[in-house]
Amino acid sequence: MPPSTLLLNLFGGQVPRNNRLTRLQDAPLAYVSRWSRCDRFCHCSLPAAHCVEVRARRGRPSRPVDAAVLVVYLGKHDLLSYTEPGQQTAEVDSVLVHPDYAAARPSSSSSGSSSSSSSSTSSYDNDIALLVLTEAVEPSRHIRPVCLWEEALGNDLSAVVGQVGAVPGWGKDDTGAISNEIRVANMPIVSQETCLRSNIFFHAFTTDTTFCAGFRNGTSVCNGDSGGGLFLRGADGRWRLRGIVSVSMFSVNEQACDAYNYAVFTDVAKFIPWLRERMAST
């Protein structure tokens, strides 16, 4: 399976105790406030670029998905329920993919190792996008905006290595089934050196705008979790969005996501100037 198809999944994740998507043990999820404080209306959602891109084919260049076909669900917990209390939907006005996004292009050959992925000619560099909603969404007890990583905190990865982030999602579980209820996996951020030394695969998919995370113990992300956030809780008690699920490994032998290797995340801290510029202009 080519790496471009690896949407992430939570192996070993737990259902949040408060039973609400929009709060994860007091962590607000992936709806971004356009202000520096997280007490205002929000009007953007922040996915991975590869989740909202129509891939190039038959001579046609890649392009963002048409905003008219997208709907953003807020306050969602159970994927099979259409009448959850507090649930809202929002239409999308525009899809803004980072201009330097470079999707992986799988080659015709692939590795035969037990945990491997097809090689590629480029990485998922700058794998980030912004969905601008047609209307601002007012936070409620079911829906909260998440704080963006703040420029004052810096973007040095070494400052957060070892910190354990919370990663929510509806990806496949360890039986290969899609989870109907949102689950949360705790995943520590590791250094780039540790990640690169762990498997040659990561040399093709890590850049200075990514980081790796995971315990390599069966708790990870997989198909269905791509574009989800990794949230870190600061000393002030606030949760901030530091990463976006981008790429995970695929086990050829098991024909499933490899939960015993690290996963690659887009480092949101490297994109704060671009995000603020784009949000200010919408």
Rosetta silent file (secondary structure, phi, psi, omega in degrees, C-alpha in Angstrom):
SEQUENCE: MPPSTLLLNLFGGQVPRNNRLTRLQDAPLAYVSRWSRCDRFCHCSLPAAHCVEVRARRGRPSRPVDAAVLVVYLGKHDLLSYTEPGQQTAEVDSVLVHPDYAAARPSSSSSGSSSSSSSSTSSYDNDIALLVLTEAVEPSRHIRPVCLWEEALGNDLSAVVGQVGAVPGWGKDDTGAISNEIRVANMPIVSQETCLRSNIFFHAFTTDTTFCAGFRNGTSVCNGDSGGGLFLRGADGRWRLRGIVSVSMFSVNEQACDAYNYAVFTDVAKFIPWLRERMAST
SCORE:     score description
SCORE:     0.000 S_00000001
   1 L     0.000  128.040 -179.354    0.000    0.000    0.000 S_00000001
   2 L   -67.048  150.145 -177.634    1.506    3.370   -0.962 S_00000001
   3 H   -59.961  -25.339 -177.905    2.210    5.815    1.875 S_00000001
   4 H   -66.359  -15.287 -179.504   -0.252    8.314    0.429 S_00000001
   5 H   -95.756    0.549 -174.728   -3.113    6.040    1.484 S_00000001
   6 L   -84.983   83.692  173.242   -2.061    5.801    5.099 S_00000001
   7 L   -81.797  144.177 -165.774   -4.692    7.813    6.925 S_00000001
   8 L   -83.064  161.969 -172.326   -4.094    7.433   10.612 S_00000001
   9 L  -144.505  146.628 -177.832   -5.703    5.185   13.195 S_00000001
  10 L   -97.567  106.084  172.492   -5.658    4.930   16.974 S_00000001
  11 E   -92.946  129.524  176.960   -4.296    1.628   18.232 S_00000001
  12 L    79.034   10.572  179.760   -4.567    1.328   21.978 S_00000001
  13 L   -76.273  162.102 -179.445   -6.580    4.533   22.357 S_00000001
  14 E  -118.425  145.871  174.111   -9.162    5.096   25.067 S_00000001
  15 L   -69.499  129.677  179.037  -12.662    6.570   24.883 S_00000001
  16 L   -55.499  138.312 -175.157  -12.622    9.976   26.667 S_00000001
  17 L   -65.102  -30.035 -178.335  -14.170    9.664   30.102 S_00000001
  18 L   -84.730   -1.209  171.797  -16.418   12.662   29.645 S_00000001
  19 L    61.737   31.977  177.595  -17.868   11.091   26.480 S_00000001
  20 L  -132.756  133.148  177.078  -17.602   14.250   24.369 S_00000001
  21 L   -59.260  -43.376 -168.180  -15.601   14.786   21.211 S_00000001
  22 L   -78.304   -6.585  174.001  -15.014   18.437   21.836 S_00000001
  23 E  -133.831  132.063 -175.694  -13.382   17.950   25.191 S_00000001
  24 L  -123.532   87.641 -173.282  -10.618   15.508   25.850 S_00000001
  25 L    49.538   50.939 -179.249  -10.069   15.528   29.606 S_00000001
  26 L    77.094   13.570  178.007  -10.544   19.291   29.336 S_00000001
  27 L   -99.929  116.917  175.747   -8.696   19.551   26.003 S_00000001
  28 E   -70.293  145.021 -174.144  -10.543   21.489   23.279 S_00000001
  29 L   -99.660 -158.212 -153.750  -10.216   19.898   19.875 S_00000001
  30 L   -79.708   58.395  170.158   -9.477   20.866   16.318 S_00000001
  31 E  -126.355  122.515 -163.342  -11.326   24.088   15.629 S_00000001
  32 E   -96.177  130.620  176.120   -8.953   27.014   15.461 S_00000001
  33 E   -79.956  140.568  178.722   -9.531   30.409   16.995 S_00000001
  34 L   -83.494   -5.337  177.851   -8.430   33.370   14.899 S_00000001
  35 L  -107.550  162.675 -177.057   -7.478   35.237   18.069 S_00000001
  36 L   -71.115  -28.586  176.330   -4.603   34.562   20.410 S_00000001
  37 L   -92.694  148.192 -175.422   -6.944   33.851   23.317 S_00000001
  38 L   -96.258   49.709 -179.982   -9.196   30.816   23.153 S_00000001
  39 L  -131.592   21.513 -176.129  -12.403   32.511   24.240 S_00000001
  40 L  -118.174  176.798  175.680  -13.655   33.869   20.925 S_00000001
  41 L   -66.805  147.484  176.812  -15.650   32.697   17.960 S_00000001
  42 E  -117.279  152.634 -178.599  -13.816   30.347   15.628 S_00000001
  43 E  -142.449   19.547 -179.200  -14.175   30.107   11.891 S_00000001
  44 E  -140.025  152.537  171.118  -11.488   27.692   10.727 S_00000001
  45 E  -125.098  147.988 -168.056  -10.640   24.015   10.861 S_00000001
  46 L  -123.212   90.667  179.059   -7.074   22.790   10.477 S_00000001
  47 L   -98.250  177.672  168.522   -6.560   19.450    8.645 S_00000001
  48 L   -74.584  147.163 -178.784   -3.585   17.872    6.901 S_00000001
  49 H   -61.988  -36.746 -175.598   -3.216   19.021    3.295 S_00000001
  50 H   -68.843  -14.632  177.207   -3.307   15.477    1.938 S_00000001
  51 H   -77.994  -19.691 -174.888   -6.813   15.066    3.410 S_00000001
  52 H  -124.801   26.773  179.773   -8.218   17.843    1.230 S_00000001
  53 E  -114.671  135.757  169.053   -6.240   17.389   -1.971 S_00000001
  54 E   -90.288  117.086 -173.636   -7.393   15.803   -5.223 S_00000001
  55 L   -67.467  151.049  177.242   -4.299   14.010   -6.465 S_00000001
  56 L   -64.311  138.764  176.982   -2.844   14.669   -9.907 S_00000001
  57 E  -160.721  148.167  177.550   -3.900   12.155  -12.550 S_00000001
  58 L    50.524   43.102  177.046   -4.085   11.824  -16.323 S_00000001
  59 L    81.749   -5.966  178.665   -2.130   14.998  -16.854 S_00000001
  60 E   -88.640  134.191 -179.978   -4.298   17.048  -14.524 S_00000001
  61 L   -71.033  159.118  175.484   -2.453   18.825  -11.693 S_00000001
  62 L   -67.311  155.338 -178.844   -3.366   18.252   -8.071 S_00000001
  63 E  -156.034  160.134  175.464   -5.817   20.715   -6.554 S_00000001
  64 E   -66.555  151.524  173.707   -7.749   21.324   -3.331 S_00000001
  65 L   -60.690  145.434  176.839  -11.088   19.592   -2.903 S_00000001
  66 L   -62.834  123.667 -177.932  -14.043   21.760   -3.927 S_00000001
  67 H   -57.656  -28.861 -175.758  -15.223   23.536   -0.770 S_00000001
  68 H   -66.598  -19.982 -178.306  -18.851   23.043   -1.807 S_00000001
  69 H   -95.414    0.654 -177.106  -18.643   19.275   -1.234 S_00000001
  70 L  -101.707  143.894  171.861  -17.275   19.577    2.307 S_00000001
  71 E  -134.028  132.162  177.596  -19.171   19.750    5.588 S_00000001
  72 E   -99.452  123.650  176.265  -17.474   20.207    8.965 S_00000001
  73 E   -95.818  132.166  178.365  -19.108   18.418   11.899 S_00000001
  74 E  -119.808  146.150 -179.007  -18.576   19.945   15.336 S_00000001
  75 L    74.733   23.091 -176.212  -19.369   18.369   18.684 S_00000001
  76 L   -87.590  136.000  175.761  -19.186   14.892   17.140 S_00000001
  77 L  -125.713  -48.930 -178.395  -18.531   11.846   19.308 S_00000001
  78 E  -106.628  117.710 -176.654  -20.314    8.867   17.732 S_00000001
  79 L   -64.868  -24.049 -177.255  -19.877    8.572   13.968 S_00000001
  80 L   -89.962   -4.670 -179.069  -23.081    6.546   13.618 S_00000001
  81 L  -101.699  130.496  178.885  -25.256    9.071   15.434 S_00000001
  82 L  -105.313    3.185 -175.908  -26.782   11.958   13.499 S_00000001
  83 L  -131.462   37.732 -179.297  -28.637   13.495   16.437 S_00000001
  84 L   -69.000  141.341  177.989  -26.020   13.948   19.139 S_00000001
  85 L   -59.543  132.972  176.760  -26.754   16.700   21.683 S_00000001
  86 L    81.385   -2.454 -179.171  -24.853   19.876   20.868 S_00000001
  87 L   -69.679  138.821  175.366  -23.750   18.709   17.427 S_00000001
  88 E  -130.475  157.459  171.814  -23.391   21.393   14.758 S_00000001
  89 E  -122.582  151.208 -179.847  -22.488   21.383   11.090 S_00000001
  90 E  -137.843  137.792  175.624  -20.697   24.101    9.182 S_00000001
  91 E   -82.667  155.795 -177.263  -20.266   24.720    5.471 S_00000001
  92 E  -104.105  128.149  179.872  -16.820   25.442    4.065 S_00000001
  93 E   -83.851  -41.515 -178.427  -16.160   28.697    2.220 S_00000001
  94 E  -156.025  154.619  178.763  -12.656   27.921    0.991 S_00000001
  95 E  -115.404  115.777 -177.200   -9.868   25.355    1.219 S_00000001
  96 E  -110.189  103.501  177.236   -6.398   26.846    1.669 S_00000001
  97 E   -90.278  139.344  179.783   -3.589   24.337    1.110 S_00000001
  98 L   -55.886  133.448 -174.641   -0.089   25.455    2.043 S_00000001
  99 L   -63.391  -21.305 -179.157    1.579   26.684   -1.176 S_00000001
 100 L  -102.401   13.547  178.415    4.700   24.600   -0.540 S_00000001
 101 L   -62.393  131.061  179.647    2.867   21.357    0.192 S_00000001
 102 E  -127.887  103.061 -178.798    4.592   18.461   -1.563 S_00000001
 103 L   -74.931  149.227  178.005    2.676   15.189   -1.505 S_00000001
 104 L   -66.905  139.425  176.891    4.534   11.911   -1.680 S_00000001
 105 L  -114.682  102.013 -176.227    4.603   10.306   -5.104 S_00000001
 106 E   -63.736  142.547  176.642    4.916    6.536   -4.716 S_00000001
 107 E   -90.503  179.555 -177.024    7.238    4.731   -7.102 S_00000001
 108 E   -77.823  -16.950 -179.574    6.585    1.409   -8.794 S_00000001
 109 E  -101.440  156.567  178.280    8.803   -0.508   -6.373 S_00000001
 110 E  -143.650  158.846 -178.470    8.170   -1.228   -2.732 S_00000001
 111 L   -76.813  152.420  179.624   10.067   -2.699    0.162 S_00000001
 112 L  -105.059   11.527 -179.105    9.566   -6.301    1.201 S_00000001
 113 L   -73.259  166.592 -176.443   10.277   -5.829    4.890 S_00000001
 114 L   -69.172  -28.895  175.293    7.726   -6.663    7.545 S_00000001
 115 L  -126.247  102.292 -172.297    7.197   -2.994    8.331 S_00000001
 116 E  -152.377  174.025  176.578    7.578   -0.970    5.216 S_00000001
 117 L  -149.049  156.434  176.957    6.083    1.449    2.771 S_00000001
 118 E   -60.618  145.448  176.844    6.554    2.165   -0.915 S_00000001
 119 E   -71.981  166.028 -177.527    9.395    4.538   -1.650 S_00000001
 120 E  -146.249  164.678 -178.782    8.588    7.986   -2.944 S_00000001
 121 L   -94.508   -7.950  177.129   10.151   10.853   -4.797 S_00000001
 122 L  -156.502  166.813 -176.369    9.132   13.497   -2.281 S_00000001
 123 L   -99.159  176.355  172.199    7.897   13.829    1.256 S_00000001
 124 L   -86.357   54.698 -177.649    4.684   15.081    2.801 S_00000001
 125 E   -73.217  142.046  179.855    6.437   18.369    3.459 S_00000001
 126 L    57.684   42.118 -176.151    4.230   21.288    4.584 S_00000001
 127 L   -81.137   75.456 -176.131    1.282   18.893    5.007 S_00000001
 128 L  -150.805  145.882  178.779   -1.139   21.467    6.356 S_00000001
 129 E  -146.521  169.934  179.801   -4.279   23.224    5.156 S_00000001
 130 E  -132.803  124.905  173.277   -6.940   25.576    6.446 S_00000001
 131 E   -97.533  116.328  178.321  -10.685   25.176    5.996 S_00000001
 132 E   -92.721  122.042 -176.953  -12.363   28.571    6.207 S_00000001
 133 E   -82.222  154.864 -179.141  -15.979   28.209    7.312 S_00000001
 134 E   -69.149  -28.406  179.245  -18.803   30.262    5.834 S_00000001
 135 E  -137.912  150.341  175.282  -19.838   31.403    9.317 S_00000001
 136 E   -66.823  147.526  179.577  -18.144   31.679   12.677 S_00000001
 137 E  -107.410  123.679 -179.863  -18.999   28.933   15.148 S_00000001
 138 L   -82.767  124.324  179.019  -19.868   30.005   18.657 S_00000001
 139 L   -60.155  151.633  179.287  -18.289   27.743   21.278 S_00000001
 140 L  -141.395 -172.152  177.984  -20.612   25.885   23.634 S_00000001
 141 L   -68.466  -14.861  178.495  -20.322   23.246   26.344 S_00000001
 142 L  -103.194  -18.363 -173.991  -19.933   20.729   23.514 S_00000001
 143 L  -131.385  123.028  178.940  -17.719   22.745   21.162 S_00000001
 144 L  -130.442  144.423  172.263  -14.519   24.570   22.079 S_00000001
 145 L   -76.446  156.754  176.141  -11.807   26.190   19.964 S_00000001
 146 E  -104.354  145.802  176.275   -8.257   24.971   20.418 S_00000001
 147 E   -74.912  132.099  169.205   -5.350   27.302   21.085 S_00000001
 148 E   -69.540  154.638  171.662   -2.796   27.490   18.322 S_00000001
 149 L   -60.001  136.302 -174.199    0.805   27.055   19.345 S_00000001
 150 L   -93.686  139.634  179.936    2.024   30.512   20.302 S_00000001
 151 H   -58.620  -31.422 -179.985    5.015   32.165   18.679 S_00000001
 152 H   -63.930  -23.243  179.117    6.176   33.249   22.138 S_00000001
 153 H   -81.583  -11.408 -179.682    6.673   29.565   23.009 S_00000001
 154 L    80.061  168.623  179.039    9.075   29.155   20.095 S_00000001
 155 L  -120.764   18.536  178.666    9.211   26.393   17.514 S_00000001
 156 L   -71.225  118.989 -177.370   12.300   24.543   18.723 S_00000001
 157 H   -63.593  -34.837 -176.745   11.417   20.847   18.697 S_00000001
 158 H   -60.028  -24.276 -178.877   13.917   19.998   21.436 S_00000001
 159 H   -70.464  -19.792 -178.072   11.825   22.033   23.891 S_00000001
 160 L  -116.771    0.140  176.937    8.927   19.565   23.604 S_00000001
 161 L   -60.736  131.265 -177.680   10.787   16.271   23.107 S_00000001
 162 L    96.279  -19.627  176.720    9.597   13.863   25.785 S_00000001
 163 L   -73.859  141.902 -177.004    6.283   15.623   26.310 S_00000001
 164 E   -97.422  120.482  179.566    3.273   13.353   25.870 S_00000001
 165 E   -97.670  153.962  175.815    0.592   14.628   23.520 S_00000001
 166 E   -97.917  128.806 -176.835   -3.058   13.585   23.329 S_00000001
 167 E  -124.386  104.936  178.954   -4.176   12.430   19.867 S_00000001
 168 E   -89.756  154.072  177.095   -7.941   11.906   19.318 S_00000001
 169 E   178.184  173.121  179.583   -9.460   10.131   16.341 S_00000001
 170 L  -115.397   25.383 -175.733  -11.862    7.563   14.898 S_00000001
 171 L   -69.914  179.243 -179.080   -9.298    5.372   13.160 S_00000001
 172 E   -62.854  148.937  174.418   -9.150    1.603   13.074 S_00000001
 173 L   -93.618 -172.388 -175.123   -8.571   -0.323   16.280 S_00000001
 174 L   -72.213   -3.433  173.949   -6.234   -3.287   16.712 S_00000001
 175 L   -96.029   -4.615 -178.351   -8.834   -5.605   15.166 S_00000001
 176 L    90.736    3.214 -178.846   -8.907   -3.568   11.961 S_00000001
 177 L   -92.732  143.179  174.896  -12.378   -2.167   12.637 S_00000001
 178 E   -69.938  134.954  179.148  -13.206    1.541   12.382 S_00000001
 179 L   -80.213  128.033  176.331  -14.050    3.006   15.787 S_00000001
 180 L   -75.366  -34.178  179.827  -17.529    4.531   15.991 S_00000001
 181 E   -99.622  144.617  178.462  -16.635    6.476   19.131 S_00000001
 182 L   -63.345  140.636  177.296  -13.769    8.895   19.316 S_00000001
 183 E  -125.606  160.939 -177.198  -10.701    7.525   21.076 S_00000001
 184 E  -128.070  128.480  175.128   -7.615    9.196   22.462 S_00000001
 185 E  -111.905  139.238  174.729   -4.038    7.921   22.321 S_00000001
 186 E   -96.144  124.134 -173.715   -1.208    9.387   24.385 S_00000001
 187 E  -135.850  122.656  179.068    1.979    9.671   22.319 S_00000001
 188 E   -79.396  143.198  175.096    5.341   11.179   23.380 S_00000001
 189 E   -77.960  135.278  179.240    7.261   13.417   20.992 S_00000001
 190 E  -115.976  163.200 -179.880   10.712   12.054   20.110 S_00000001
 191 L   -71.635  157.528  177.272   13.769   13.757   18.647 S_00000001
 192 H   -61.277  -38.069  179.695   14.390   13.731   14.918 S_00000001
 193 H   -61.661  -45.069  178.619   17.587   11.764   15.512 S_00000001
 194 H   -61.152  -43.086 -179.326   15.712    9.064   17.431 S_00000001
 195 H   -63.848  -48.495 -176.734   13.076    8.862   14.718 S_00000001
 196 H   -65.734  -34.593  179.684   15.537    8.669   11.830 S_00000001
 197 H   -74.017  -19.831 -174.851   17.638    6.013   13.516 S_00000001
 198 H   -75.370  -29.532 -177.139   14.599    3.833   14.190 S_00000001
 199 L  -166.780  136.353 -178.557   13.792    3.070   10.536 S_00000001
 200 H   -62.519  -22.920  178.115   15.083    4.127    7.126 S_00000001
 201 H   -51.786  -38.454 -172.181   11.469    4.841    6.096 S_00000001
 202 H   -71.911  -16.869  177.195   11.496    8.095    8.032 S_00000001
 203 H   -64.805  -26.114 -179.758   14.284    9.607    5.941 S_00000001
 204 H   -86.943  -14.523 -170.752   11.748    9.991    3.110 S_00000001
 205 L  -126.574    3.099  176.679    8.982   11.491    5.226 S_00000001
 206 L  -113.461  140.759  178.404   10.575   13.710    7.867 S_00000001
 207 L  -139.980 -171.969  177.965   11.717   17.272    7.293 S_00000001
 208 L   -76.603    0.388  175.750   12.328   20.354    9.390 S_00000001
 209 L  -111.182   17.157  178.730    8.543   20.934    9.371 S_00000001
 210 E  -131.016  167.473  167.060    7.649   17.545   10.895 S_00000001
 211 E  -146.952  164.715  178.711    8.210   15.564   14.064 S_00000001
 212 E  -110.153  152.429  178.480    7.715   11.963   15.138 S_00000001
 213 E  -149.338  155.575  175.925    5.793   10.661   18.130 S_00000001
 214 L   142.249  161.491  175.964    4.863    7.364   19.721 S_00000001
 215 L   -95.542  -17.697 -173.164    5.785    4.744   22.293 S_00000001
 216 L    60.549   37.836 -177.311    6.353    1.957   19.722 S_00000001
 217 L  -125.906   15.413 -178.367    4.322   -0.290   21.993 S_00000001
 218 L   101.599   -7.211  175.042    1.118   -0.825   20.006 S_00000001
 219 L  -101.858  112.813 -175.678   -0.441    2.545   20.847 S_00000001
 220 E  -161.797 -166.220  178.159   -0.450    4.662   17.709 S_00000001
 221 L  -110.972  162.117 -178.681   -2.458    6.153   14.855 S_00000001
 222 L  -160.357 -162.651 -177.199   -3.709    4.459   11.692 S_00000001
 223 L   -53.131  125.167  179.579   -6.246    4.567    8.841 S_00000001
 224 L   107.436  -10.169 -177.425   -8.959    7.083    9.684 S_00000001
 225 L  -106.122   -5.262 -178.242   -6.912    9.385   11.932 S_00000001
 226 L   -54.339  141.433  178.344   -5.115   11.517    9.319 S_00000001
 227 L    84.362   -6.386  176.986   -5.466   15.231    9.852 S_00000001
 228 L   -74.533  164.827 -175.579   -6.174   14.836   13.555 S_00000001
 229 E   -97.778  154.977  166.145   -4.336   16.917   16.129 S_00000001
 230 E  -111.494  120.390 -172.915   -1.659   16.235   18.728 S_00000001
 231 E  -111.194  133.889  175.995   -2.352   18.437   21.748 S_00000001
 232 E  -112.508  139.400  178.832    0.070   19.417   24.496 S_00000001
 233 E   -98.088  123.732 -177.739   -1.025   20.779   27.844 S_00000001
 234 L   -83.692  173.678  179.142    1.016   23.706   29.081 S_00000001
 235 L   -62.998  -22.478  179.047    1.955   24.722   32.603 S_00000001
 236 L   -84.365    2.161  178.938   -0.917   27.221   32.474 S_00000001
 237 L    88.121   -7.901 -179.960   -3.406   24.372   31.994 S_00000001
 238 L   -82.223  142.957  172.396   -4.209   25.283   28.389 S_00000001
 239 E   -92.988  135.658 -179.829   -4.154   22.711   25.627 S_00000001
 240 E  -128.407  145.269  179.271   -2.411   23.800   22.431 S_00000001
 241 E   -80.590  115.401  179.319   -2.276   22.249   18.988 S_00000001
 242 E  -108.399  -30.475 -176.372    1.322   21.241   18.235 S_00000001
 243 E  -138.036  159.359  173.928    0.967   18.545   15.574 S_00000001
 244 E  -126.850  128.386 -179.058   -1.271   17.219   12.787 S_00000001
 245 E   -58.213  125.447 -176.923   -1.262   13.512   11.923 S_00000001
 246 E  -118.349  -59.625 -173.962    0.457   13.132    8.545 S_00000001
 247 E  -141.292  140.452  170.034    1.999    9.689    7.859 S_00000001
 248 L  -130.419  167.903 -178.199    2.273    6.324    9.592 S_00000001
 249 L   -86.150  160.850 -179.141    3.919    3.075    8.584 S_00000001
 250 E  -123.732  129.505  178.764    2.231    0.052    7.046 S_00000001
 251 E   -87.676  113.744 -179.767    3.027   -3.541    7.952 S_00000001
 252 L   -64.439  -41.665 -178.257    3.176   -5.619    4.772 S_00000001
 253 L   -64.988  -41.580 -176.441    3.005   -8.888    6.700 S_00000001
 254 L   -89.531  -12.160 -176.170    0.018   -7.865    8.802 S_00000001
 255 L    53.126   46.064 -178.529   -1.664   -5.797    6.060 S_00000001
 256 E  -155.318  168.483  175.533   -2.390   -3.162    8.669 S_00000001
 257 E   -61.682  143.342 -179.418   -0.902   -0.024   10.149 S_00000001
 258 L   -91.498  100.808 -176.998    2.288   -0.668   12.074 S_00000001
 259 L   -82.443    3.879 -179.728    1.561    0.490   15.621 S_00000001
 260 L  -108.234   19.715  171.817    5.063   -0.465   16.753 S_00000001
 261 L  -130.390  164.880  179.411    6.762    2.334   14.867 S_00000001
 262 L   -68.482  160.812  171.626    6.630    6.096   15.211 S_00000001
 263 E  -113.597  153.722 -177.930    4.115    8.236   13.322 S_00000001
 264 E  -102.495  133.354 -179.509    4.957   11.486   11.523 S_00000001
 265 E  -121.137  143.051  167.480    3.176   14.742   12.399 S_00000001
 266 E   -68.770  131.785 -178.854    3.198   18.146   10.737 S_00000001
 267 E   -86.448   99.939 -175.891    4.799   20.551   13.221 S_00000001
 268 H   -58.314  -32.096 -177.947    2.181   23.296   13.597 S_00000001
 269 H   -59.030  -26.292 -179.055    4.669   25.547   15.408 S_00000001
 270 H   -79.580   -7.255 -173.637    6.559   25.981   12.126 S_00000001
 271 H  -119.470   10.898 -176.972    3.461   27.366   10.388 S_00000001
 272 H   -60.220  -44.548  178.005    2.098   29.935   12.843 S_00000001
 273 H   -58.618  -43.613  179.246    3.069   32.980   10.721 S_00000001
 274 H   -63.995  -43.644 -179.289    1.355   31.460    7.649 S_00000001
 275 H   -63.057  -44.845 -178.914   -1.741   30.488    9.634 S_00000001
 276 H   -66.245  -37.854  178.088   -2.111   33.906   11.231 S_00000001
 277 H   -64.208  -44.621 -178.397   -1.642   35.639    7.891 S_00000001
 278 H   -69.005  -40.808 -179.766   -4.254   33.467    6.207 S_00000001
 279 H   -68.315  -34.618  179.886   -6.775   33.743    9.055 S_00000001
 280 H   -68.641  -24.229 -176.507   -6.348   37.505    9.232 S_00000001
 281 L   -93.632   -0.239 -178.400   -7.158   37.806    5.533 S_00000001
 282 L   -98.853    0.000    0.000  -10.383   35.774    5.661 S_00000001
